[in-house]
């Protein structure tokens, strides 16, 4: 009597895959986080110069010596330069006055950039420095705003993952994602505005911004999962964590990151959400249209993918019995 022996499947390929994949992911994460930090410097940073043309020529020549650092924009006088800062067109301005040059900054735009401008203009001996739009007194360095990026991203990933793993589909999934994002926005605003006092804008505008940023992430996670399965959860979460978070420029400014990190970061929900929150909280909504549209596109495409994935699965289930009948043997 012979016995048939079956050999256990070899786990060697899986072990090798883990040994290769883990270092690759670690290297990618280190590059995504450390590269922008190590290369932080101004790259075409919008900076205003105000005053008579003849008087500002020397200032412009000095700034031009820092090749590629500043995108210099000329304004007629100090009032025009202040308006440009409040509209988020420039991060600061050097104003030539009869008493000497004056420096206008905005710590609400970026405390890091404000400090950089002070250092860059030190050799010009400005007679005064004015913080046109100051950061909140409870968060002068913008630490709270920077710290909010990761929790909001995690909230979005958690909501998208929960909808996926709980098996919610179609309109139920859409309603759950929108409802969760709205509650996150309200809760986060209550903490940041009412409790910590680090946000100073219109309360519901801030709540809407935080909720929209959360929805953009959660919809992307749930939408990809609906289309390609659980792998979509990891893919969307990986993009947000590895690129969206470190490239958001929450700690500085998009123009302080190396290309193309600063640009790509503003196309992703964390960067767009941070920029939108700054605009509605400190600048009365100035320059909020761009990031708001970016987040809306993410949310719309993600929710659309949720509905599309549900429709495709429904069609597959309806077609399955018909296919089974066609393949059944004739007796």
VODOTOR-480577 format. One record per residue (C-alpha): x, y, z; residue number from 1. Coordinates in Angstrom, 3 decimals, padded with zeros to 6 digits. Example, Ala and Ser with C-alpha at 12.3 -4.5 7.8 and 13.67 -1.06 7.14 Angstrom:
<sedrens>
[[012.300; -004.500; 007.800]; 1]
[[013.670; -001.060; 007.140]; 2]
</sedrens>
This chain:
<sedrens>
[[000.000; 000.000; 000.000]; 1]
[[001.556; 003.232; -001.070]; 2]
[[001.102; 006.501; 000.697]; 3]
[[001.080; 009.870; -000.941]; 4]
[[003.056; 012.496; 000.893]; 5]
[[002.564; 016.171; 000.293]; 6]
[[005.311; 018.571; 001.067]; 7]
[[004.499; 021.707; 002.982]; 8]
[[004.572; 024.857; 000.879]; 9]
[[007.844; 026.705; 001.086]; 10]
[[007.731; 030.001; 002.941]; 11]
[[011.084; 031.088; 001.559]; 12]
[[009.668; 033.442; -001.123]; 13]
[[007.495; 035.175; 001.458]; 14]
[[010.400; 035.582; 003.846]; 15]
[[012.566; 036.984; 001.064]; 16]
[[009.775; 039.355; 000.040]; 17]
[[009.548; 040.697; 003.597]; 18]
[[013.326; 041.032; 003.854]; 19]
[[013.379; 043.091; 000.648]; 20]
[[010.150; 045.043; 001.096]; 21]
[[010.681; 046.300; 004.645]; 22]
[[014.057; 048.008; 003.951]; 23]
[[012.650; 049.511; 000.753]; 24]
[[009.660; 050.981; 002.599]; 25]
[[011.938; 052.253; 005.371]; 26]
[[014.252; 053.911; 002.840]; 27]
[[011.291; 055.476; 001.025]; 28]
[[009.855; 056.832; 004.269]; 29]
[[013.235; 058.201; 005.351]; 30]
[[013.690; 059.888; 001.973]; 31]
[[010.172; 061.368; 001.982]; 32]
[[010.564; 062.815; 005.475]; 33]
[[014.285; 063.642; 005.662]; 34]
[[014.899; 064.988; 002.160]; 35]
[[012.630; 068.061; 002.471]; 36]
[[013.901; 068.715; 005.999]; 37]
[[017.517; 068.590; 004.885]; 38]
[[016.900; 070.836; 001.861]; 39]
[[014.690; 073.455; 003.503]; 40]
[[015.493; 076.794; 001.891]; 41]
[[013.604; 079.491; -000.042]; 42]
[[012.809; 078.609; -003.656]; 43]
[[011.143; 081.500; -005.513]; 44]
[[009.555; 082.669; -002.270]; 45]
[[007.166; 085.563; -003.059]; 46]
[[008.556; 088.732; -001.476]; 47]
[[007.432; 092.298; -002.036]; 48]
[[009.557; 095.414; -002.480]; 49]
[[007.790; 098.750; -002.066]; 50]
[[008.787; 102.329; -002.622]; 51]
[[009.997; 104.606; -005.433]; 52]
[[011.581; 102.683; -008.295]; 53]
[[014.894; 104.489; -007.992]; 54]
[[015.089; 103.747; -004.256]; 55]
[[014.169; 100.061; -004.483]; 56]
[[016.690; 099.170; -007.192]; 57]
[[019.460; 098.556; -004.695]; 58]
[[017.198; 096.349; -002.567]; 59]
[[016.198; 094.296; -005.596]; 60]
[[019.847; 093.864; -006.595]; 61]
[[020.719; 092.543; -003.147]; 62]
[[017.854; 090.078; -003.222]; 63]
[[018.819; 088.989; -006.735]; 64]
[[022.226; 087.925; -005.398]; 65]
[[020.441; 085.104; -003.585]; 66]
[[019.822; 083.299; -006.855]; 67]
[[016.503; 081.491; -007.030]; 68]
[[015.619; 082.308; -003.426]; 69]
[[013.020; 085.054; -003.904]; 70]
[[010.324; 085.926; -006.390]; 71]
[[010.490; 089.700; -006.001]; 72]
[[007.300; 091.647; -006.682]; 73]
[[007.220; 095.431; -006.824]; 74]
[[004.593; 097.575; -005.069]; 75]
[[004.046; 101.292; -005.109]; 76]
[[004.030; 101.913; -001.366]; 77]
[[003.733; 100.338; 002.063]; 78]
[[-000.064; 100.222; 001.956]; 79]
[[-000.002; 098.180; -001.255]; 80]
[[002.589; 095.839; 000.230]; 81]
[[000.447; 095.326; 003.332]; 82]
[[-002.547; 094.498; 001.151]; 83]
[[-000.480; 091.927; -000.738]; 84]
[[000.543; 090.254; 002.531]; 85]
[[-003.047; 090.185; 003.781]; 86]
[[-004.175; 088.705; 000.442]; 87]
[[-001.480; 086.007; 000.783]; 88]
[[000.190; 087.135; -002.445]; 89]
[[003.561; 087.564; -000.710]; 90]
[[004.980; 086.395; 002.620]; 91]
[[006.523; 089.762; 003.455]; 92]
[[007.915; 092.950; 001.984]; 93]
[[010.813; 095.348; 002.263]; 94]
[[009.631; 098.930; 002.145]; 95]
[[012.058; 101.741; 001.337]; 96]
[[011.248; 104.842; 003.394]; 97]
[[013.052; 108.184; 003.897]; 98]
[[014.214; 106.903; 007.297]; 99]
[[015.533; 103.654; 005.815]; 100]
[[014.196; 100.254; 004.817]; 101]
[[011.392; 098.674; 006.850]; 102]
[[010.531; 094.988; 006.948]; 103]
[[006.955; 093.716; 006.834]; 104]
[[006.397; 090.083; 007.816]; 105]
[[003.517; 087.745; 008.640]; 106]
[[004.056; 085.105; 011.276]; 107]
[[000.516; 083.847; 010.587]; 108]
[[001.677; 082.869; 007.083]; 109]
[[004.764; 081.132; 008.433]; 110]
[[006.879; 081.894; 011.508]; 111]
[[009.803; 080.156; 009.795]; 112]
[[009.568; 082.435; 006.756]; 113]
[[009.199; 085.526; 008.962]; 114]
[[012.433; 084.623; 010.745]; 115]
[[014.124; 083.929; 007.421]; 116]
[[013.162; 087.359; 006.095]; 117]
[[014.582; 089.000; 009.206]; 118]
[[017.880; 087.229; 008.634]; 119]
[[017.903; 087.996; 004.901]; 120]
[[017.316; 091.722; 005.517]; 121]
[[019.727; 092.049; 008.433]; 122]
[[022.473; 093.538; 006.243]; 123]
[[020.023; 096.243; 005.131]; 124]
[[019.594; 097.413; 008.741]; 125]
[[015.794; 097.839; 008.690]; 126]
[[014.662; 100.694; 010.904]; 127]
[[011.573; 098.743; 011.972]; 128]
[[009.966; 095.340; 011.592]; 129]
[[006.173; 095.026; 011.473]; 130]
[[004.243; 091.778; 011.820]; 131]
[[001.303; 092.612; 009.553]; 132]
[[-000.676; 089.428; 010.270]; 133]
[[000.656; 087.946; 013.504]; 134]
[[000.254; 084.351; 014.578]; 135]
[[-002.051; 083.669; 017.549]; 136]
[[-000.555; 084.558; 020.915]; 137]
[[-001.111; 080.977; 022.109]; 138]
[[000.746; 079.539; 019.114]; 139]
[[003.392; 082.077; 018.030]; 140]
[[005.552; 079.449; 016.318]; 141]
[[002.729; 077.654; 014.521]; 142]
[[003.440; 074.424; 016.387]; 143]
[[-000.228; 073.575; 016.941]; 144]
[[-001.091; 073.984; 013.264]; 145]
[[001.838; 071.779; 012.299]; 146]
[[000.856; 069.164; 014.883]; 147]
[[-002.707; 068.994; 013.551]; 148]
[[-001.707; 067.572; 010.151]; 149]
[[-001.033; 064.002; 011.279]; 150]
[[-004.104; 063.582; 013.554]; 151]
[[-006.446; 064.789; 010.808]; 152]
[[-004.813; 062.450; 008.294]; 153]
[[-005.145; 059.561; 010.747]; 154]
[[-008.805; 060.444; 011.353]; 155]
[[-009.461; 060.363; 007.621]; 156]
[[-007.677; 057.046; 007.187]; 157]
[[-009.507; 055.577; 010.165]; 158]
[[-012.901; 056.656; 008.784]; 159]
[[-012.158; 055.312; 005.314]; 160]
[[-010.790; 052.067; 006.709]; 161]
[[-013.754; 051.605; 009.044]; 162]
[[-016.261; 052.062; 006.221]; 163]
[[-014.357; 049.501; 004.159]; 164]
[[-013.909; 046.819; 006.799]; 165]
[[-017.449; 047.183; 008.136]; 166]
[[-018.724; 046.421; 004.641]; 167]
[[-020.654; 049.665; 004.118]; 168]
[[-021.376; 050.294; 000.453]; 169]
[[-023.038; 052.768; -001.841]; 170]
[[-025.018; 055.621; -000.343]; 171]
[[-024.599; 054.235; 003.181]; 172]
[[-020.833; 054.445; 002.838]; 173]
[[-021.059; 057.962; 001.415]; 174]
[[-023.311; 059.098; 004.273]; 175]
[[-020.976; 057.557; 006.862]; 176]
[[-017.915; 059.243; 005.344]; 177]
[[-019.563; 062.667; 005.160]; 178]
[[-021.014; 062.366; 008.650]; 179]
[[-017.721; 061.265; 010.188]; 180]
[[-015.815; 064.071; 008.470]; 181]
[[-018.334; 066.643; 009.663]; 182]
[[-018.037; 065.450; 013.253]; 183]
[[-014.233; 065.489; 013.034]; 184]
[[-014.343; 069.070; 011.778]; 185]
[[-016.620; 070.187; 014.614]; 186]
[[-014.615; 068.360; 017.281]; 187]
[[-011.254; 069.561; 016.015]; 188]
[[-012.445; 073.156; 015.842]; 189]
[[-013.834; 072.969; 019.361]; 190]
[[-010.432; 071.799; 020.582]; 191]
[[-008.247; 074.144; 018.520]; 192]
[[-010.429; 077.260; 018.631]; 193]
[[-012.441; 077.153; 021.855]; 194]
[[-010.053; 075.256; 024.102]; 195]
[[-006.502; 075.908; 022.854]; 196]
[[-007.260; 079.274; 021.205]; 197]
[[-004.794; 078.641; 018.386]; 198]
[[-007.323; 079.412; 015.623]; 199]
[[-008.808; 082.881; 015.317]; 200]
[[-011.118; 082.847; 012.306]; 201]
[[-014.806; 082.201; 011.709]; 202]
[[-015.738; 079.083; 013.683]; 203]
[[-017.859; 077.326; 011.077]; 204]
[[-015.418; 078.143; 008.276]; 205]
[[-012.673; 076.463; 010.295]; 206]
[[-014.912; 073.467; 011.025]; 207]
[[-015.770; 073.183; 007.337]; 208]
[[-012.092; 073.339; 006.353]; 209]
[[-011.091; 070.649; 008.846]; 210]
[[-014.049; 068.479; 007.871]; 211]
[[-013.318; 068.811; 004.154]; 212]
[[-009.656; 067.909; 004.697]; 213]
[[-010.723; 064.810; 006.619]; 214]
[[-013.282; 063.842; 003.963]; 215]
[[-010.686; 064.155; 001.208]; 216]
[[-008.541; 061.506; 002.923]; 217]
[[-011.348; 059.185; 004.044]; 218]
[[-013.054; 059.260; 000.632]; 219]
[[-009.761; 058.470; -001.112]; 220]
[[-009.150; 055.488; 001.195]; 221]
[[-012.692; 054.120; 000.883]; 222]
[[-012.877; 054.853; -002.849]; 223]
[[-009.685; 053.001; -003.764]; 224]
[[-010.720; 050.142; -001.509]; 225]
[[-014.074; 049.914; -003.286]; 226]
[[-012.347; 049.730; -006.662]; 227]
[[-009.343; 047.481; -006.047]; 228]
[[-010.020; 045.835; -002.698]; 229]
[[-008.164; 046.066; 000.590]; 230]
[[-004.945; 046.917; -001.247]; 231]
[[-006.522; 050.290; -001.969]; 232]
[[-006.639; 051.058; 001.736]; 233]
[[-002.897; 050.582; 002.053]; 234]
[[-002.158; 052.467; -001.158]; 235]
[[-004.178; 055.554; -000.241]; 236]
[[-002.917; 055.557; 003.339]; 237]
[[000.657; 055.145; 002.134]; 238]
[[000.443; 058.144; -000.193]; 239]
[[-001.035; 060.329; 002.557]; 240]
[[001.482; 059.245; 005.190]; 241]
[[004.655; 059.043; 003.095]; 242]
[[004.119; 062.113; 000.925]; 243]
[[001.120; 064.125; 002.086]; 244]
[[002.293; 064.547; 005.666]; 245]
[[005.986; 065.499; 005.220]; 246]
[[005.320; 067.515; 002.060]; 247]
[[002.418; 069.502; 003.500]; 248]
[[004.770; 072.396; 004.408]; 249]
[[002.752; 072.980; 007.564]; 250]
[[005.914; 073.823; 009.479]; 251]
[[007.223; 076.322; 006.923]; 252]
[[005.838; 077.091; 003.444]; 253]
[[005.565; 075.228; 000.123]; 254]
[[008.268; 077.474; -001.356]; 255]
[[010.641; 076.373; 001.424]; 256]
[[010.619; 072.746; 000.251]; 257]
[[012.721; 071.440; -002.645]; 258]
[[011.028; 070.924; -006.001]; 259]
[[008.762; 069.155; -006.659]; 260]
[[007.898; 068.323; -003.032]; 261]
[[006.392; 071.734; -002.324]; 262]
[[004.148; 071.618; -005.379]; 263]
[[003.070; 067.997; -005.001]; 264]
[[002.392; 068.551; -001.313]; 265]
[[-000.230; 071.169; -002.156]; 266]
[[-001.979; 068.704; -004.465]; 267]
[[-002.430; 066.229; -001.605]; 268]
[[-005.061; 066.593; 001.148]; 269]
[[-002.734; 067.366; 004.103]; 270]
[[-000.994; 070.236; 002.293]; 271]
[[-004.165; 071.657; 000.782]; 272]
[[-005.941; 071.318; 004.119]; 273]
[[-003.200; 073.172; 005.987]; 274]
[[-003.160; 076.008; 003.463]; 275]
[[-006.951; 076.288; 003.539]; 276]
[[-007.006; 076.375; 007.339]; 277]
[[-004.424; 079.177; 007.426]; 278]
[[-006.483; 081.193; 004.974]; 279]
[[-009.817; 080.901; 006.758]; 280]
[[-008.390; 081.205; 010.267]; 281]
[[-005.906; 084.073; 009.889]; 282]
[[-006.628; 085.817; 006.558]; 283]
[[-010.437; 086.003; 006.325]; 284]
[[-010.469; 083.429; 003.529]; 285]
[[-007.861; 085.081; 001.288]; 286]
[[-006.364; 082.621; -001.241]; 287]
[[-008.675; 079.858; -000.007]; 288]
[[-010.185; 078.970; -003.399]; 289]
[[-007.277; 076.878; -004.695]; 290]
[[-006.864; 074.527; -001.720]; 291]
[[-010.639; 074.292; -001.247]; 292]
[[-011.028; 073.115; -004.856]; 293]
[[-008.193; 070.615; -004.423]; 294]
[[-009.852; 069.062; -001.383]; 295]
[[-013.247; 069.090; -003.105]; 296]
[[-011.831; 067.181; -006.060]; 297]
[[-010.299; 064.561; -003.755]; 298]
[[-013.577; 064.174; -001.866]; 299]
[[-015.711; 064.077; -005.020]; 300]
[[-013.532; 061.549; -006.823]; 301]
[[-013.275; 059.401; -003.706]; 302]
[[-017.013; 059.347; -003.080]; 303]
[[-017.614; 058.708; -006.770]; 304]
[[-015.235; 055.740; -006.590]; 305]
[[-017.206; 054.384; -003.619]; 306]
[[-020.429; 054.478; -005.638]; 307]
[[-018.748; 053.085; -008.754]; 308]
[[-017.199; 050.217; -006.837]; 309]
[[-020.570; 049.339; -005.366]; 310]
[[-022.195; 049.409; -008.799]; 311]
[[-019.508; 047.159; -010.293]; 312]
[[-019.842; 044.618; -007.477]; 313]
[[-023.612; 044.628; -007.871]; 314]
[[-023.301; 043.937; -011.586]; 315]
[[-020.867; 041.083; -010.925]; 316]
[[-023.311; 039.450; -008.505]; 317]
[[-026.200; 039.797; -010.978]; 318]
[[-024.153; 038.231; -013.781]; 319]
[[-022.810; 035.335; -011.692]; 320]
[[-025.927; 033.040; -011.834]; 321]
[[-026.219; 033.505; -015.584]; 322]
[[-022.588; 032.527; -016.080]; 323]
[[-023.007; 029.523; -013.802]; 324]
[[-025.969; 028.283; -015.857]; 325]
[[-024.017; 028.644; -019.087]; 326]
[[-021.140; 026.560; -017.707]; 327]
[[-023.276; 023.833; -016.096]; 328]
[[-022.902; 020.390; -017.763]; 329]
[[-025.822; 018.956; -019.803]; 330]
[[-027.113; 015.699; -018.289]; 331]
</sedrens>
